Amino acid sequence: MTRMTRSLVACAILASGLLASCGPEPPPPKVAPRIVVAPPVNEQMKRLAEEVYVYAYPLVLMDVRRQVASGKAPVNTFAHKRALPDASATDVANPDANMLRSTAWLDLSSEPIVLSVPDTHGRYYLMSMQDAWTNVFASPGKRVTGTDKADFAIVGPRWKGTLPGGVEEIKSPTDMVWVDGRTQVNGKGDVAAVNKIQDQYKLTPLSRWSKTPASRKPAAAPAQAARIDLKTLPAEQVAKMDARTFFTRFAELLAGNPPTKDDAPMVEKMKKLGIVAGQPFDLSKLDAPALEGINGAPKATQDAIVAAAKGTGGAEIRNGWTFHLDLGRYGTNYGKRAFVAWLGLDSDAPEDEIQMSTRLDGGGKPLDGANKYVLHFDNSKTAPSDAGWSVTLYNEKKLLAANAIERYAIGDRDKLTANPDGSLDIFIQNTNPGAGKESNWLPAPKGSFNLVLRAYWPRQDVLAGRWTPPPLRPVT
């Protein structure tokens, strides 16, 4: 082949390549669509995990609440509210405008903690104690132990020993305890006197207890755990936990916060799920269907708990008022215990306080500040109680509603004006009801609102459900 011939052949090859590159692209090869097959679910294992989750939920939530609180105040130390809540308070839903709170988280795993209270000279106070499962196990205070100076040793379930003379034992079923203290305040001018009482509420480890007051020093504050989320609500933190995280935390907590004897059937279910006290929850030995069932349990159960909390949940509903007469001690009613924990009601024993709430008037219509209402009590028909009653108004966010006279609650501690026949009218409206009625006025916002009636140390008529608040009557 001559040199010229070779050049022509090369040019022809080059030209054919260029033409091919300019022509239409060949169609892509056909690829069969990928079919994603959902892994099978072991429904029996899922139901088992859901049952255990409902049972475990309050314990895990309490531990997260404790952890968040310890980021603000050390364990075994009181955190005191020094002023009555007002419209600026946003840290607690439905705050009590009649009491100053003194709260503390106790850790009894090492030794008992001694609670010292002063002589309150007849003033009502309460130290409600919840175990790690949200059950109230003790309520030292005026109703139970009187108002004299006293010392109480709160001891854990495994502690054995002898207490000093003059110290009364309170046995806790769990190492983790939440103390929710309340002290009665008789108006704003009484706050300073209550602050002095709060200063005398003391928590002292038993090892530091002696007859010399000067030596009764609190324990050093424990080191704070790293990466505590102080911004996200505890319930939201628990909702984000996957099955491994949730059940591992639950198993760790079981070591110091054991189930009760009545929980024996649930303990057997825990064993079937592979939960062992003090050990991480191990998913490695499960097959795919069982793993899929357990991993799906937290979301499904969370949805069920929230739905129950937003419903009536077995509450009594009378005259538009909703209330429970069995909070604080749940036995094996694990479902109710779970949704009450989600609501964050911080429930007292019924003998200490009953709360009744309403968003409706007597005709079933939502309460709104565009309307005027009267809450009428017949003569001697206010809430039967030994430590008083009050009606508190909250806005749609469950917070105290701002008003010109800064009155957020009204009750037996106020100078109320009775009617000539001895009956009592509470005027609930946005505008001042006028001369002669202002003493009985509970100001309402312009929009929607709700009411909570509290009976402190309620009498048997309330506890047995024989007394019900009257309906709210719209006034034209």
C-alpha positions as CSV (number, residue, x, y, z in Angstrom):
1,M,0.0,0.0,0.0
2,T,1.4,3.4,-1.1
3,R,1.8,6.2,1.3
4,M,-1.1,8.0,-0.3
5,T,-3.3,5.0,0.0
6,R,-2.6,4.7,3.7
7,S,-3.4,8.4,4.2
8,L,-6.8,8.0,2.5
9,V,-7.7,4.9,4.6
10,A,-6.8,6.8,7.8
11,C,-8.9,9.8,6.7
12,A,-11.8,7.5,5.9
13,I,-11.6,5.8,9.4
14,L,-11.5,9.3,11.1
15,A,-14.4,10.6,9.0
16,S,-16.5,7.6,9.8
17,G,-15.9,8.0,13.5
18,L,-16.9,11.7,13.4
19,L,-20.1,10.9,11.6
20,A,-20.9,8.2,14.1
21,S,-20.4,10.6,17.0
22,C,-22.8,13.1,15.4
23,G,-25.5,10.6,14.8
24,P,-28.4,9.6,17.2
25,E,-27.3,7.8,20.4
26,P,-28.2,4.2,20.5
27,P,-31.1,3.5,23.0
28,P,-29.9,2.5,26.5
29,P,-30.2,-1.2,27.4
30,K,-33.4,-2.1,29.1
31,V,-33.0,-2.7,32.9
32,A,-35.6,-4.6,34.7
33,P,-37.2,-2.5,37.6
34,R,-35.9,-3.3,41.0
35,I,-38.6,-4.7,43.3
36,V,-38.1,-3.8,46.9
37,V,-39.6,-6.5,49.2
38,A,-40.4,-5.3,52.7
39,P,-38.9,-7.7,55.2
40,P,-41.4,-9.9,57.0
41,V,-42.5,-8.8,60.5
42,N,-42.9,-11.1,63.4
43,E,-46.2,-9.7,64.7
44,Q,-46.1,-11.7,67.9
45,M,-42.7,-10.2,68.7
46,K,-43.9,-6.7,67.8
47,R,-46.9,-7.0,70.1
48,L,-44.7,-8.2,72.9
49,A,-42.3,-5.3,72.4
50,E,-45.2,-2.9,72.4
51,E,-46.5,-4.2,75.7
52,V,-43.1,-4.0,77.4
53,Y,-42.7,-0.5,75.9
54,V,-45.9,0.8,77.5
55,Y,-44.8,-0.8,80.9
56,A,-41.3,0.7,80.6
57,Y,-42.2,4.1,79.3
58,P,-42.7,6.0,82.7
59,L,-39.4,4.7,84.0
60,V,-37.4,5.8,81.0
61,L,-39.2,9.2,80.9
62,M,-38.6,9.8,84.6
63,D,-34.9,9.1,84.1
64,V,-34.7,11.6,81.2
65,R,-36.6,14.2,83.3
66,R,-34.1,13.6,86.2
67,Q,-31.2,14.0,83.8
68,V,-32.6,17.3,82.5
69,A,-33.3,18.6,85.9
70,S,-29.8,17.7,87.1
71,G,-28.4,20.0,84.5
72,K,-30.1,22.9,86.5
73,A,-29.9,21.7,90.1
74,P,-27.7,18.9,91.6
75,V,-29.3,15.6,92.6
76,N,-30.2,15.4,96.3
77,T,-30.7,19.2,96.4
78,F,-33.9,21.2,96.5
79,A,-34.7,23.6,93.7
80,H,-37.1,26.3,95.0
81,K,-39.6,28.5,93.2
82,R,-39.3,31.8,95.1
83,A,-42.2,33.6,93.6
84,L,-45.7,32.7,92.6
85,P,-46.1,32.1,88.9
86,D,-47.5,34.8,86.7
87,A,-48.1,35.4,83.0
88,S,-44.4,35.4,82.3
89,A,-43.9,31.8,83.5
90,T,-43.5,29.4,80.6
91,D,-41.5,26.5,82.1
92,V,-44.4,24.5,83.4
93,A,-47.9,23.8,82.0
94,N,-50.9,24.6,84.2
95,P,-48.7,26.1,87.0
96,D,-50.3,26.2,90.5
97,A,-50.8,29.9,91.4
98,N,-51.5,29.1,95.1
99,M,-48.4,27.2,96.2
100,L,-44.6,27.7,96.1
101,R,-42.8,24.5,94.8
102,S,-39.7,22.9,96.2
103,T,-38.6,19.9,94.1
104,A,-35.7,17.5,94.3
105,W,-34.4,14.3,92.6
106,L,-33.0,11.8,95.0
107,D,-30.5,9.1,94.3
108,L,-30.7,6.4,97.1
109,S,-28.4,3.9,95.5
110,S,-25.5,4.7,97.9
111,E,-27.3,5.6,101.1
112,P,-30.5,7.1,102.5
113,I,-31.2,10.8,102.3
114,V,-32.6,12.6,105.3
115,L,-35.4,15.2,104.7
116,S,-35.6,17.9,107.4
117,V,-38.7,20.1,107.6
118,P,-39.3,23.0,110.0
119,D,-42.3,23.8,112.2
120,T,-44.7,25.5,109.8
121,H,-47.0,26.6,112.6
122,G,-50.1,25.1,111.1
123,R,-49.3,26.2,107.5
124,Y,-50.3,23.6,104.9
125,Y,-47.4,21.9,103.1
126,L,-46.8,18.7,101.3
127,M,-43.8,16.6,100.2
128,S,-45.3,14.3,97.6
129,M,-42.8,11.5,96.8
130,Q,-42.9,9.5,93.5
131,D,-40.9,6.4,92.8
132,A,-39.2,5.8,89.5
133,W,-42.4,4.4,88.0
134,T,-44.4,7.6,88.9
135,N,-46.3,6.0,91.8
136,V,-46.8,8.2,94.9
137,F,-45.4,6.1,97.8
138,A,-45.4,8.8,100.6
139,S,-46.8,12.2,101.4
140,P,-45.2,13.7,104.5
141,G,-46.8,17.0,105.3
142,K,-49.7,18.5,107.2
143,R,-52.2,15.8,106.3
144,V,-50.1,12.8,107.2
145,T,-47.4,14.0,109.6
146,G,-48.6,17.3,110.9
147,T,-46.7,20.6,110.8
148,D,-44.1,20.2,113.6
149,K,-40.4,20.1,113.0
150,A,-39.4,16.6,111.7
151,D,-36.7,14.5,110.1
152,F,-37.5,11.7,107.6
153,A,-35.0,9.3,106.2
154,I,-35.9,8.2,102.7
155,V,-34.3,4.7,102.2
156,G,-33.9,2.7,99.0
157,P,-35.2,-0.8,98.4
158,R,-31.8,-2.6,99.2
159,W,-30.7,-0.5,102.2
160,K,-30.2,-2.2,105.5
161,G,-29.2,-0.4,108.7
162,T,-30.2,1.5,111.8
163,L,-31.4,5.1,111.7
164,P,-30.5,7.7,114.3
165,G,-33.0,8.4,117.0
166,G,-35.7,10.9,116.1
167,V,-35.5,10.1,112.4
168,E,-38.6,8.5,110.8
169,E,-38.0,6.0,108.0
170,I,-39.8,6.3,104.7
171,K,-39.2,3.3,102.5
172,S,-38.9,3.9,98.8
173,P,-39.5,1.1,96.3
174,T,-36.8,2.5,94.0
175,D,-33.5,4.2,94.1
176,M,-34.7,7.1,92.0
177,V,-37.2,9.4,93.8
178,W,-38.8,12.6,92.8
179,V,-39.9,14.9,95.7
180,D,-42.5,17.5,94.7
181,G,-43.0,19.8,97.6
182,R,-45.6,22.5,97.9
183,T,-46.1,25.2,100.5
184,Q,-49.3,27.2,100.9
185,V,-49.1,30.9,100.1
186,N,-51.8,33.3,101.2
187,G,-51.3,36.0,98.6
188,K,-48.3,38.0,97.3
189,G,-47.7,39.6,100.7
190,D,-47.1,36.1,102.2
191,V,-44.3,35.0,99.8
192,A,-41.4,36.2,101.9
193,A,-42.7,34.2,104.9
194,V,-42.9,31.0,102.7
195,N,-39.4,31.7,101.4
196,K,-38.1,31.5,105.0
197,I,-39.8,28.1,105.3
198,Q,-38.3,26.9,102.0
199,D,-34.8,27.8,103.3
200,Q,-35.3,25.3,106.2
201,Y,-36.2,22.3,103.9
202,K,-33.0,20.3,103.9
203,L,-31.7,17.1,102.3
204,T,-28.7,15.5,103.9
205,P,-27.0,12.1,103.1
206,L,-27.2,9.8,106.1
207,S,-23.4,9.5,106.3
208,R,-23.2,13.3,106.9
209,W,-26.0,13.3,109.5
210,S,-25.3,14.0,113.1
211,K,-26.8,15.8,116.1
212,T,-24.7,18.8,115.4
213,P,-26.5,21.0,112.8
214,A,-23.3,22.7,111.7
215,S,-21.9,19.4,110.5
216,R,-25.0,18.5,108.4
217,K,-23.5,19.5,105.1
218,P,-25.0,18.4,101.8
219,A,-23.0,16.1,99.6
220,A,-20.8,17.6,96.9
221,A,-22.6,18.1,93.7
222,P,-22.0,15.1,91.3
223,A,-20.3,15.7,88.0
224,Q,-22.8,16.5,85.3
225,A,-23.2,14.0,82.5
226,A,-21.9,15.2,79.2
227,R,-24.2,16.2,76.4
228,I,-27.4,16.7,78.4
229,D,-30.1,18.1,76.1
230,L,-31.6,20.8,78.2
231,K,-33.7,22.3,75.4
232,T,-35.8,19.4,74.1
233,L,-38.7,18.3,76.2
234,P,-38.1,14.9,78.0
235,A,-41.1,13.3,76.3
236,E,-39.7,14.3,72.9
237,Q,-36.3,12.9,73.8
238,V,-37.8,9.6,74.6
239,A,-39.9,9.6,71.4
240,K,-36.7,9.9,69.4
241,M,-35.1,6.7,70.9
242,D,-34.9,3.6,68.7
243,A,-35.7,0.2,70.2
244,R,-32.1,-0.6,71.1
245,T,-31.6,2.7,72.9
246,F,-34.9,2.6,74.7
247,F,-34.8,-0.9,75.9
248,T,-31.1,-0.7,76.9
249,R,-31.8,2.3,79.1
250,F,-34.8,0.5,80.5
251,A,-32.7,-2.5,81.4
252,E,-30.0,-0.4,83.0
253,L,-32.6,1.3,85.2
254,L,-34.2,-1.9,86.3
255,A,-31.2,-2.8,88.5
256,G,-32.0,0.0,91.0
257,N,-35.7,0.4,90.3
258,P,-37.1,-3.1,90.5
259,P,-40.6,-4.2,89.4
260,T,-43.2,-4.9,92.0
261,K,-44.6,-8.4,92.8
262,D,-47.8,-7.6,90.9
263,D,-45.6,-7.0,87.8
264,A,-44.5,-10.7,87.7
265,P,-46.5,-11.4,84.4
266,M,-44.8,-8.4,82.8
267,V,-41.4,-9.6,84.0
268,E,-41.9,-12.9,82.2
269,K,-42.7,-11.0,79.0
270,M,-39.5,-8.9,79.4
271,K,-37.5,-12.2,79.6
272,K,-39.1,-13.4,76.3
273,L,-38.0,-10.1,74.8
274,G,-34.5,-10.6,76.0
275,I,-34.4,-7.8,78.6
276,V,-32.0,-8.5,81.5
277,A,-31.6,-6.0,84.3
278,G,-28.3,-4.2,84.2
279,Q,-27.4,-5.5,80.7
280,P,-27.5,-3.9,77.2
281,F,-30.4,-4.9,75.1
282,D,-28.9,-7.4,72.6
283,L,-30.5,-7.6,69.1
284,S,-27.8,-9.6,67.5
285,K,-29.3,-13.0,68.1
286,L,-32.7,-12.1,66.5
287,D,-33.8,-13.1,63.1
288,A,-34.9,-10.5,60.6
289,P,-38.7,-10.8,61.2
290,A,-38.2,-10.5,65.0
291,L,-35.9,-7.6,64.6
292,E,-38.3,-5.8,62.2
293,G,-41.1,-6.3,64.8
294,I,-39.1,-4.9,67.7
295,N,-37.8,-2.0,65.7
296,G,-41.3,-1.0,64.8
297,A,-42.7,-1.1,68.3
298,P,-41.5,2.4,69.6
299,K,-43.2,4.4,66.9
300,A,-46.5,2.4,67.0
301,T,-46.6,2.6,70.8
302,Q,-45.7,6.3,71.0
303,D,-48.7,7.0,68.7
304,A,-51.0,4.9,70.9
305,I,-49.8,6.7,74.1
306,V,-50.3,10.2,72.5
307,A,-53.7,9.2,71.2
308,A,-54.8,8.0,74.7
309,A,-53.4,11.2,76.3
310,K,-55.5,13.3,73.9
311,G,-58.6,11.4,74.6
312,T,-60.6,11.0,77.9
313,G,-58.4,8.1,79.1
314,G,-61.1,6.8,81.4
315,A,-61.7,10.2,83.1
316,E,-65.0,11.2,84.7
317,I,-66.8,13.9,82.8
318,R,-69.6,15.8,84.6
319,N,-71.0,19.3,83.9
320,G,-68.3,19.8,81.4
321,W,-65.5,19.1,83.9
322,T,-63.0,16.3,83.4
323,F,-61.2,14.6,86.3
324,H,-59.5,11.5,87.5
325,L,-60.0,10.1,91.0
326,D,-57.3,7.4,90.7
327,L,-54.1,9.1,89.7
328,G,-50.8,8.7,91.6
329,R,-51.2,5.0,92.2
330,Y,-51.6,2.9,89.1
331,G,-51.1,-0.8,90.1
332,T,-51.1,-2.8,86.8
333,N,-52.9,-0.2,84.8
334,Y,-49.8,0.4,82.7
335,G,-51.6,2.2,79.9
336,K,-53.0,4.9,82.1
337,R,-49.7,5.3,83.9
338,A,-48.0,5.7,80.5
339,F,-50.2,8.4,79.1
340,V,-50.4,10.3,82.4
341,A,-46.6,10.3,82.4
342,W,-46.6,11.7,78.8
343,L,-49.0,14.4,79.9
344,G,-46.5,15.4,82.6
345,L,-49.3,15.8,85.2
346,D,-47.0,15.2,88.2
347,S,-49.9,13.7,89.9
348,D,-50.4,13.7,93.7
349,A,-52.2,11.0,95.6
350,P,-55.9,11.6,95.4
351,E,-56.0,12.3,99.2
352,D,-53.6,15.2,98.7
353,E,-55.1,16.9,95.7
354,I,-57.8,16.4,93.0
355,Q,-57.7,18.5,89.9
356,M,-60.8,19.1,87.7
357,S,-60.5,20.8,84.4
358,T,-62.8,22.2,81.7
359,R,-62.7,23.9,78.3
360,L,-66.5,23.9,77.9
361,D,-69.5,25.7,79.4
362,G,-72.5,23.9,80.6
363,G,-73.9,23.7,77.1
364,G,-70.8,22.0,75.7
365,K,-69.5,25.1,73.9
366,P,-65.7,26.0,74.1
367,L,-64.9,28.7,76.6
368,D,-64.0,32.0,75.0
369,G,-63.2,35.5,76.4
370,A,-65.7,37.0,74.0
371,N,-68.4,35.7,76.3
372,K,-69.1,36.2,80.0
373,Y,-69.6,33.3,82.4
374,V,-70.7,32.7,86.0
375,L,-69.6,29.8,88.1
376,H,-72.3,29.5,90.8
377,F,-71.9,27.5,94.0
378,D,-74.9,27.0,96.1
379,N,-74.6,27.8,99.8
380,S,-71.8,25.6,101.4
381,K,-71.3,23.8,98.1
382,T,-67.8,24.8,97.2
383,A,-65.2,22.0,96.9
384,P,-65.2,20.1,100.3
385,S,-61.5,20.1,101.4
386,D,-59.4,20.6,104.5
387,A,-56.7,22.7,102.8
388,G,-58.7,24.9,100.6
389,W,-59.8,25.1,96.9
390,S,-59.1,27.4,94.0
391,V,-60.1,27.9,90.3
392,T,-57.2,28.9,88.0
393,L,-57.5,30.2,84.5
394,Y,-55.1,29.3,81.7
395,N,-54.8,30.4,78.1
396,E,-54.8,28.0,75.1
397,K,-51.1,27.2,75.7
398,K,-51.9,26.1,79.3
399,L,-50.1,29.1,80.7
400,L,-51.5,31.9,83.0
401,A,-53.3,34.6,81.1
402,A,-52.1,38.2,81.4
403,N,-54.6,40.6,82.9
404,A,-54.8,44.1,84.3
405,I,-55.2,43.1,87.9
406,E,-52.7,40.2,87.8
407,R,-55.2,37.8,89.3
408,Y,-54.7,34.2,87.9
409,A,-56.6,32.2,90.5
410,I,-59.5,32.7,92.9
411,G,-60.6,30.6,95.8
412,D,-61.1,30.2,99.6
413,R,-58.0,32.4,100.4
414,D,-59.5,35.4,98.7
415,K,-61.9,37.9,100.2
416,L,-65.0,36.8,98.2
417,T,-68.4,38.4,98.5
418,A,-71.2,35.9,99.0
419,N,-74.8,36.4,97.9
420,P,-77.5,37.2,100.5
421,D,-78.6,33.5,100.5
422,G,-75.0,32.4,101.2
423,S,-74.3,31.2,97.6
424,L,-71.2,32.3,95.7
425,D,-70.8,33.5,92.2
426,I,-67.4,33.6,90.4
427,F,-67.5,36.0,87.4
428,I,-65.2,34.8,84.6
429,Q,-64.9,37.3,81.8
430,N,-62.5,39.6,80.0
431,T,-63.9,42.9,81.2
432,N,-64.4,44.1,84.8
433,P,-67.9,43.0,86.0
434,G,-68.3,46.3,87.9
435,A,-68.7,47.6,91.4
436,G,-69.6,44.9,94.0
437,K,-68.4,42.1,91.8
438,E,-64.7,42.8,91.2
439,S,-63.7,40.8,94.4
440,N,-65.2,37.7,92.7
441,W,-63.8,38.4,89.2
442,L,-61.4,35.9,87.5
443,P,-60.2,37.8,84.4
444,A,-60.2,35.9,81.1
445,P,-58.2,36.6,77.9
446,K,-60.0,37.7,74.7
447,G,-59.6,34.3,73.1
448,S,-60.0,30.7,74.2
449,F,-59.1,29.5,77.7
450,N,-59.6,26.7,80.2
451,L,-60.1,26.3,83.9
452,V,-58.6,24.0,86.5
453,L,-60.3,23.6,89.9
454,R,-58.0,22.2,92.6
455,A,-59.2,20.7,95.9
456,Y,-56.3,20.5,98.4
457,W,-56.6,17.7,100.9
458,P,-60.1,16.8,99.5
459,R,-62.8,15.3,101.7
460,Q,-64.5,12.0,101.1
461,D,-67.3,13.5,99.0
462,V,-64.7,14.6,96.4
463,L,-62.7,11.4,96.7
464,A,-65.8,9.2,96.2
465,G,-67.1,11.3,93.3
466,R,-70.1,12.5,95.2
467,W,-69.2,16.2,94.6
468,T,-68.9,17.8,91.2
469,P,-68.2,21.4,90.2
470,P,-71.3,23.2,88.8
471,P,-71.3,24.0,85.1
472,L,-70.2,27.3,83.8
473,R,-73.3,29.4,82.8
474,P,-73.0,31.9,80.0
475,V,-74.3,35.4,80.9
476,T,-76.0,37.4,78.2
